[in-house]
Amino acid sequence: MALLAAHFNDAGLSLLDEQRILYREPGFALLDDSRLFTGAAAFAQARLHPRHVQNRFWSQLTSDALEDRRFQHLSAADLVSRQLEDIWQNSAADADYLVVAVPPYMQTEHLSLLLGIAAGLNIPIAAMVDSAVAATRREYRNAVPVHVDMSLHSALLTRITQTGQAQLERSVVVEGSGLMQIFDEWIKVAAEAFVQQSRFDPLHTAETEQALQNGLVEWALGDRSAGNCSLQIDYRGSEHRADVESLQLIAAAAPVYQRIVSQLRALYRAEETPAIQMTDRAARLPGLADMLAARVGGDVFLLEPGATARGLMARCRDKRPGDGAVSLIRQLPWDQSPVTLQAMPRQSGGHPTHLLFENTAYALNGTPLTLGTQAAQGERSIEFNNDMPGISRRHCSLLQENGQCVVRDFSRHGTFLNGHAIDGSAVLQVGDLLRVGTPGFELRLITTEAPNGS
């Protein structure tokens, strides 16, 4: 009997033992006229047969029939069952048992269904742990850790509380910001590079489009020390080449990166020092770690491949199947040495000097500027119309504090930074958009030109 650890993130479902990774393939399923394929075999044909592919069944796990006509006799649960069966049959022995890390897009109803699927396949599960908690093996002193991972269709952000152990505080699933959205943009950029450099359009046929995707994936997972992405496609006896600068790929992914940055900034209060913990999968995306460091501040910590499952295995050795009902574990003790961060003001992304509302720019300084429907006597303020729902009398205030521009929320309805509700306070940057009320009023953070014109 051996303990195995699994991480059920559909960007790379993984299974490992004490020595090595036994399985790591994406959550893809392809149904042709005679057979159902899962994992890498399905991904390798996804551009060849796009109408034969499903890749949302792990993140949208239900027992309802799929809407796609080709798959209408199957449910997401059937596809999860098939891939889970493939994983177990190809990697595990009869007496093995499993501890599982699950991503935040899997809610209680999904986890119950997953446990039922595993039971139907005679896969003994001893424990189920939140994936961010499993990956967080040490304390970040003087800082607040947020774990960053990527799935196929979303970015996953989890704020960790440090109360003598790693404990889940809050998770955010940033939809439409996953690896598939990034690869779709990269394919467009790479295809244009082939047209410009080789007079060859790889999107003209499904075969060459698949080859292009395979080349981009190989580059993303391989040694990127050269910086640029060199691609080659062989088609009908001819060899076509193109070089894509990494900066072009970063620019193509920038809208996704920006959504991640905006949500991540809203998870931090103004007085907190960020400790941004990134999985290997997230850290390998060119430019993402640098953007998080520049726009969010604090320090970035990069985890090794398989860190989530390894952290799970190291701290769940005492778990055994049948010890009791399996429910989601949201806290685990640390088992690695702590790291101490130096607390310092965050000064990333440009320092605002004014708040622009309608046609007036209000100076931001050491005296609070209060937003609401009824200002206190003698208070600097912007007063809004009482007719707008969701605005408190003293809604929020802005001021320069400890070298930062800070917004503090006093309302019952929330203050929104770039579309995301802040948690008490947040550090502001040039270009940020504040919203109060629903649908509300929007105010822009700006900076003015220095007196000497520089």
C-alpha positions as CSV (number, residue, x, y, z in Angstrom):
1,M,0.0,0.0,0.0
2,A,1.5,3.3,-1.1
3,L,0.4,6.9,-0.6
4,L,0.0,8.9,-3.9
5,A,-0.8,12.6,-4.1
6,A,-2.9,14.3,-6.8
7,H,-3.5,17.9,-7.9
8,F,-6.7,18.2,-9.9
9,N,-6.1,21.4,-11.7
10,D,-7.3,21.0,-15.3
11,A,-4.3,22.9,-16.7
12,G,-2.2,19.9,-15.7
13,L,-3.8,17.1,-13.7
14,S,-0.9,15.5,-11.8
15,L,-0.2,12.4,-9.8
16,L,3.0,11.7,-8.0
17,D,4.6,9.3,-5.5
18,E,7.5,9.8,-3.2
19,Q,10.0,9.8,-6.0
20,R,8.5,11.2,-9.2
21,I,5.6,12.6,-11.1
22,L,3.6,9.7,-12.5
23,Y,1.1,11.6,-14.6
24,R,0.7,15.2,-15.7
25,E,-1.8,15.9,-18.5
26,P,-4.4,18.5,-19.2
27,G,-8.2,18.1,-18.6
28,F,-9.1,17.5,-22.2
29,A,-11.5,14.9,-23.8
30,L,-11.8,14.1,-27.5
31,L,-14.6,11.9,-28.8
32,D,-14.1,10.5,-32.3
33,D,-16.3,8.1,-34.2
34,S,-15.2,5.1,-32.2
35,R,-13.3,6.1,-29.0
36,L,-13.0,8.6,-26.2
37,F,-9.5,10.0,-25.6
38,T,-8.5,12.1,-22.5
39,G,-5.4,14.1,-21.5
40,A,-2.5,14.7,-23.7
41,A,-3.9,12.5,-26.5
42,A,-7.0,14.7,-26.7
43,F,-5.0,17.9,-26.5
44,A,-2.7,16.8,-29.3
45,Q,-5.8,16.7,-31.6
46,A,-7.8,19.7,-30.2
47,R,-7.1,22.0,-33.2
48,L,-7.5,19.2,-35.7
49,H,-11.0,18.3,-34.4
50,P,-12.3,21.3,-32.3
51,R,-15.9,20.2,-32.4
52,H,-14.9,16.8,-31.0
53,V,-13.3,18.3,-27.9
54,Q,-14.4,19.2,-24.3
55,N,-12.1,21.0,-21.9
56,R,-14.4,22.5,-19.2
57,F,-15.6,19.3,-17.6
58,W,-13.3,19.5,-14.5
59,S,-14.2,23.2,-13.8
60,Q,-18.0,22.7,-14.6
61,L,-18.4,19.3,-13.0
62,T,-22.1,18.2,-13.0
63,S,-24.1,15.1,-13.8
64,D,-26.2,17.0,-16.4
65,A,-26.0,16.0,-20.0
66,L,-23.6,18.1,-22.0
67,E,-25.2,20.5,-24.5
68,D,-22.8,19.7,-27.3
69,R,-24.7,17.3,-29.7
70,R,-21.7,15.0,-30.1
71,F,-21.4,14.7,-26.3
72,Q,-25.1,14.8,-25.4
73,H,-25.1,11.2,-24.2
74,L,-22.4,12.1,-21.7
75,S,-22.0,14.5,-18.7
76,A,-19.1,16.3,-17.3
77,A,-19.1,13.7,-14.6
78,D,-18.7,10.9,-17.2
79,L,-15.6,12.7,-18.7
80,V,-14.1,13.2,-15.3
81,S,-14.7,9.6,-14.5
82,R,-13.0,8.5,-17.7
83,Q,-9.9,10.6,-17.2
84,L,-9.7,9.7,-13.5
85,E,-9.9,6.0,-14.5
86,D,-7.1,6.5,-17.1
87,I,-4.9,8.2,-14.5
88,W,-5.4,5.5,-11.9
89,Q,-5.2,2.5,-14.1
90,N,-2.0,3.7,-15.7
91,S,-0.2,5.0,-12.6
92,A,-1.4,3.2,-9.4
93,A,-1.2,-0.3,-8.0
94,D,-4.2,-2.1,-6.4
95,A,-3.4,-1.2,-2.8
96,D,-2.5,2.4,-3.4
97,Y,-4.6,5.2,-1.9
98,L,-4.8,8.9,-2.6
99,V,-4.7,12.4,-1.1
100,V,-6.1,15.1,-3.3
101,A,-5.5,18.9,-3.7
102,V,-8.4,20.7,-5.4
103,P,-8.5,24.1,-7.0
104,P,-10.9,26.9,-5.8
105,Y,-13.2,26.6,-8.9
106,M,-14.4,23.3,-7.4
107,Q,-17.2,24.1,-5.0
108,T,-18.9,21.8,-2.4
109,E,-21.3,20.2,-4.9
110,H,-18.4,19.5,-7.3
111,L,-16.3,17.9,-4.5
112,S,-19.2,15.7,-3.4
113,L,-19.6,14.5,-7.0
114,L,-15.9,14.0,-7.4
115,L,-15.8,11.8,-4.3
116,G,-18.7,9.8,-5.6
117,I,-16.9,9.3,-8.9
118,A,-13.8,8.1,-7.1
119,A,-15.8,5.7,-5.0
120,G,-17.4,4.2,-8.1
121,L,-13.9,3.6,-9.6
122,N,-12.7,2.0,-6.3
123,I,-10.1,4.8,-5.8
124,P,-9.6,5.2,-2.0
125,I,-9.3,8.9,-1.1
126,A,-7.9,9.6,2.4
127,A,-8.0,13.4,2.3
128,M,-9.0,16.4,0.2
129,V,-7.2,19.7,0.7
130,D,-7.5,23.2,-0.8
131,S,-4.7,23.4,-3.4
132,A,-3.3,26.8,-2.1
133,V,-3.1,25.5,1.4
134,A,-1.3,22.3,0.2
135,A,1.3,24.4,-1.7
136,T,1.9,26.8,1.2
137,R,4.5,25.1,3.4
138,R,6.2,28.0,5.2
139,E,5.3,31.2,7.0
140,Y,5.9,34.5,5.3
141,R,6.7,36.8,8.3
142,N,5.7,40.4,8.1
143,A,3.7,39.7,5.0
144,V,0.4,38.3,3.7
145,P,0.7,35.4,1.2
146,V,-1.5,35.1,-1.8
147,H,-1.1,31.9,-3.9
148,V,-1.3,32.3,-7.7
149,D,-2.1,29.5,-10.1
150,M,-3.5,29.1,-13.6
151,S,-6.2,26.7,-14.8
152,L,-7.3,26.2,-18.4
153,H,-9.9,28.9,-18.3
154,S,-9.2,31.0,-15.1
155,A,-6.5,32.4,-12.9
156,L,-6.8,31.2,-9.3
157,L,-5.9,33.6,-6.4
158,T,-6.0,32.5,-2.8
159,R,-5.3,34.7,0.2
160,I,-3.8,32.7,3.1
161,T,-4.2,33.5,6.8
162,Q,-1.1,32.7,9.0
163,T,-2.5,31.7,12.4
164,G,0.2,29.2,13.4
165,Q,-0.4,27.4,10.1
166,A,-1.5,27.9,6.5
167,Q,-5.2,28.5,6.4
168,L,-7.5,29.4,3.6
169,E,-9.0,32.9,4.0
170,R,-10.5,33.8,0.6
171,S,-10.2,32.5,-2.9
172,V,-11.0,34.4,-6.2
173,V,-11.5,32.7,-9.6
174,V,-10.7,35.2,-12.3
175,E,-12.8,33.8,-15.2
176,G,-11.7,34.1,-18.8
177,S,-8.1,34.6,-17.7
178,G,-6.6,31.1,-18.1
179,L,-4.1,29.3,-20.2
180,M,-6.5,28.7,-23.1
181,Q,-7.2,32.5,-23.4
182,I,-3.4,33.2,-23.4
183,F,-2.6,30.5,-25.9
184,D,-5.4,31.7,-28.2
185,E,-3.7,35.1,-28.3
186,W,-0.3,33.7,-28.7
187,I,-1.4,31.6,-31.7
188,K,-2.6,34.8,-33.4
189,V,0.7,36.5,-32.9
190,A,2.8,33.5,-34.0
191,A,0.6,33.0,-37.1
192,E,1.2,36.6,-38.1
193,A,4.9,36.1,-37.6
194,F,4.9,33.2,-40.0
195,V,2.9,35.2,-42.6
196,Q,5.4,38.1,-42.3
197,Q,8.6,36.1,-42.2
198,S,7.8,33.0,-44.3
199,R,4.7,34.0,-46.4
200,F,3.0,31.0,-44.8
201,D,-0.3,31.0,-42.9
202,P,-0.4,28.2,-40.3
203,L,-4.1,28.9,-39.6
204,H,-5.0,27.9,-43.2
205,T,-5.3,24.2,-42.2
206,A,-6.2,22.5,-39.0
207,E,-3.0,20.4,-39.3
208,T,-0.7,23.3,-39.3
209,E,-2.7,25.1,-36.6
210,Q,-2.2,22.1,-34.4
211,A,1.5,22.1,-35.1
212,L,1.6,25.8,-34.2
213,Q,-0.1,25.1,-30.9
214,N,2.3,22.2,-30.1
215,G,5.3,24.4,-30.9
216,L,4.1,27.1,-28.5
217,V,3.4,24.7,-25.7
218,E,6.8,23.0,-26.2
219,W,8.4,26.5,-26.0
220,A,6.4,27.5,-22.9
221,L,7.3,24.3,-21.0
222,G,11.0,24.2,-22.2
223,D,14.2,26.1,-21.7
224,R,13.4,29.8,-22.5
225,S,16.9,31.1,-21.8
226,A,17.2,32.3,-25.4
227,G,14.3,34.7,-24.8
228,N,12.6,34.6,-28.2
229,C,10.4,31.8,-29.4
230,S,11.7,30.0,-32.5
231,L,9.0,27.9,-34.3
232,Q,9.2,25.5,-37.2
233,I,6.3,23.9,-39.1
234,D,6.8,21.2,-41.8
235,Y,4.0,21.1,-44.3
236,R,3.8,19.1,-47.6
237,G,7.6,18.8,-47.8
238,S,8.4,22.4,-47.1
239,E,9.9,23.8,-43.9
240,H,8.6,27.1,-42.5
241,R,10.2,29.0,-39.7
242,A,9.3,32.1,-37.7
243,D,10.8,33.8,-34.7
244,V,8.5,35.5,-32.2
245,E,9.9,37.9,-29.7
246,S,9.0,37.2,-26.1
247,L,7.9,40.8,-25.7
248,Q,5.3,40.2,-28.4
249,L,3.9,37.3,-26.5
250,I,3.9,39.3,-23.3
251,A,2.0,42.1,-25.0
252,A,-0.6,39.6,-26.4
253,A,-1.2,38.2,-22.9
254,A,-1.2,41.7,-21.2
255,P,-5.1,41.9,-21.0
256,V,-5.2,38.6,-19.1
257,Y,-2.3,39.7,-16.9
258,Q,-4.0,43.0,-16.2
259,R,-7.1,41.3,-15.0
260,I,-5.0,39.2,-12.6
261,V,-3.2,42.2,-11.4
262,S,-6.4,44.1,-10.7
263,Q,-8.0,41.3,-8.7
264,L,-4.8,40.6,-6.8
265,R,-4.4,44.3,-5.8
266,A,-7.9,44.2,-4.4
267,L,-7.0,41.3,-2.1
268,Y,-4.4,43.4,-0.3
269,R,-5.0,46.1,2.3
270,A,-2.9,49.3,2.2
271,E,-0.9,48.4,5.3
272,E,0.0,44.9,4.1
273,T,3.2,43.7,2.5
274,P,2.4,41.2,-0.3
275,A,4.1,37.8,-0.5
276,I,3.0,36.5,-4.0
277,Q,3.5,32.8,-4.2
278,M,3.3,31.5,-7.7
279,T,3.1,27.9,-9.0
280,D,5.6,26.8,-11.6
281,R,2.8,26.8,-14.1
282,A,2.0,30.5,-13.4
283,A,5.6,31.5,-13.1
284,R,6.5,30.1,-16.5
285,L,4.2,32.5,-18.3
286,P,6.6,35.2,-19.7
287,G,6.3,38.5,-18.0
288,L,3.6,37.6,-15.5
289,A,5.9,37.4,-12.4
290,D,7.6,40.7,-13.4
291,M,4.2,42.4,-13.8
292,L,2.9,41.2,-10.5
293,A,6.1,42.4,-8.8
294,A,5.9,45.8,-10.5
295,R,2.1,46.4,-10.1
296,V,1.3,44.8,-6.8
297,G,4.6,45.2,-4.9
298,G,6.1,43.0,-2.2
299,D,8.1,39.9,-3.1
300,V,7.4,37.1,-5.5
301,F,8.2,33.5,-4.5
302,L,8.3,30.8,-7.3
303,L,7.4,27.2,-6.4
304,E,9.0,24.1,-7.9
305,P,7.1,21.8,-10.4
306,G,4.7,19.6,-8.5
307,A,4.9,21.7,-5.3
308,T,1.2,21.5,-4.6
309,A,1.1,17.7,-4.6
310,R,4.4,17.4,-2.8
311,G,3.2,19.7,-0.1
312,L,0.1,17.6,0.2
313,M,2.0,14.4,0.5
314,A,4.5,15.7,3.0
315,R,1.7,16.8,5.4
316,C,-0.9,14.1,5.0
317,R,1.1,11.0,5.6
318,D,-1.0,10.1,8.6
319,K,-4.3,10.1,6.6
320,R,-5.9,6.7,5.8
321,P,-9.0,5.8,3.8
322,G,-11.9,5.0,6.1
323,D,-10.7,7.2,9.0
324,G,-13.9,9.2,8.6
325,A,-16.0,11.1,6.1
326,V,-13.8,13.0,3.7
327,S,-14.4,16.8,3.7
328,L,-12.3,19.7,2.4
329,I,-9.3,20.6,4.6
330,R,-8.7,24.3,4.7
331,Q,-5.6,24.4,6.9
332,L,-2.4,22.5,7.3
333,P,0.7,23.1,9.5
334,W,3.9,24.5,8.0
335,D,6.8,22.0,7.4
336,Q,9.5,24.3,6.0
337,S,11.5,27.1,7.5
338,P,9.9,30.6,7.5
339,V,11.0,33.5,5.4
340,T,11.0,37.0,6.7
341,L,10.1,40.0,4.5
342,Q,11.0,43.6,5.1
343,A,7.9,45.6,5.5
344,M,8.0,48.7,3.3
345,P,5.5,51.0,1.5
346,R,4.4,49.8,-1.9
347,Q,5.3,52.4,-4.5
348,S,4.5,50.5,-7.7
349,G,2.5,51.5,-10.8
350,G,2.9,55.3,-10.6
351,H,2.0,57.7,-7.7
352,P,-1.3,59.6,-8.1
353,T,-1.5,63.2,-7.2
354,H,-5.1,64.0,-8.1
355,L,-8.5,62.4,-8.3
356,L,-10.4,63.2,-11.5
357,F,-14.2,63.4,-11.2
358,E,-16.2,64.7,-14.1
359,N,-14.2,67.9,-15.1
360,T,-12.5,68.6,-11.8
361,A,-9.2,67.3,-10.5
362,Y,-9.0,67.1,-6.7
363,A,-5.6,67.2,-5.1
364,L,-4.6,64.3,-2.9
365,N,-2.4,65.1,0.0
366,G,-2.1,64.4,3.7
367,T,-5.6,65.7,4.4
368,P,-8.2,63.1,3.7
369,L,-10.5,63.7,0.7
370,T,-13.9,62.1,1.7
371,L,-16.4,60.7,-0.8
372,G,-20.1,60.3,0.1
373,T,-23.5,61.9,0.1
374,Q,-23.1,64.0,3.3
375,A,-19.7,65.4,4.4
376,A,-18.9,66.4,7.9
377,Q,-18.4,70.1,8.6
378,G,-15.0,71.4,7.5
379,E,-14.1,68.1,5.8
380,R,-12.6,68.1,2.2
381,S,-15.1,66.2,0.2
382,I,-16.8,65.2,-3.0
383,E,-20.6,65.0,-2.4
384,F,-22.7,62.8,-4.6
385,N,-26.4,62.8,-5.4
386,N,-28.6,61.0,-2.8
387,D,-30.5,59.4,-5.6
388,M,-27.7,57.0,-6.6
389,P,-28.1,53.7,-4.8
390,G,-25.3,52.1,-2.8
391,I,-23.5,55.3,-1.6
392,S,-23.1,55.9,2.1
393,R,-23.0,59.3,3.7
394,R,-19.3,58.9,4.5
395,H,-18.4,56.3,1.9
396,C,-14.6,56.3,1.6
397,S,-11.6,58.6,1.9
398,L,-8.3,59.1,0.0
399,L,-5.1,60.5,1.3
400,Q,-1.3,60.4,1.0
401,E,0.0,58.2,3.8
402,N,3.5,56.7,4.4
403,G,4.6,57.4,0.8
404,Q,1.5,55.8,-0.6
405,C,-1.9,57.0,-2.0
406,V,-4.5,55.1,0.0
407,V,-8.2,54.6,-0.2
408,R,-10.1,53.5,2.9
409,D,-13.6,52.1,2.7
410,F,-16.2,53.1,5.4
411,S,-19.4,52.0,3.5
412,R,-21.9,49.3,3.9
413,H,-22.0,48.7,0.1
414,G,-18.3,48.6,-0.8
415,T,-15.8,50.7,-2.7
416,F,-14.6,49.2,-6.0
417,L,-11.1,49.4,-7.4
418,N,-10.9,48.6,-11.1
419,G,-14.2,46.7,-10.8
420,H,-13.2,44.7,-7.6
421,A,-14.4,45.4,-4.1
422,I,-11.6,46.4,-1.8
423,D,-11.1,44.8,1.7
424,G,-11.1,47.8,4.0
425,S,-8.3,49.7,2.2
426,A,-6.0,49.6,-0.8
427,V,-3.0,51.3,-2.4
428,L,-3.9,53.4,-5.4
429,Q,-1.9,53.8,-8.7
430,V,-2.1,56.2,-11.6
431,G,-4.8,55.1,-14.0
432,D,-6.9,53.3,-11.4
433,L,-10.6,53.6,-11.6
434,L,-12.6,54.0,-8.3
435,R,-16.4,53.3,-8.3
436,V,-18.9,54.1,-5.5
437,G,-22.5,53.2,-5.8
438,T,-24.5,51.0,-8.2
439,P,-24.3,51.6,-11.2
440,G,-22.4,54.4,-9.4
441,F,-20.0,57.2,-10.0
442,E,-16.5,56.5,-11.4
443,L,-13.4,58.5,-10.5
444,R,-10.0,58.3,-12.1
445,L,-6.6,58.5,-10.4
446,I,-4.2,60.7,-12.3
447,T,-0.9,62.5,-11.9
448,T,0.0,66.0,-13.0
449,E,3.1,67.2,-14.8
450,A,6.0,68.4,-12.6
451,P,6.4,72.2,-12.3
452,N,9.6,72.2,-14.5
453,G,7.8,70.2,-17.2
454,S,9.9,67.1,-16.8
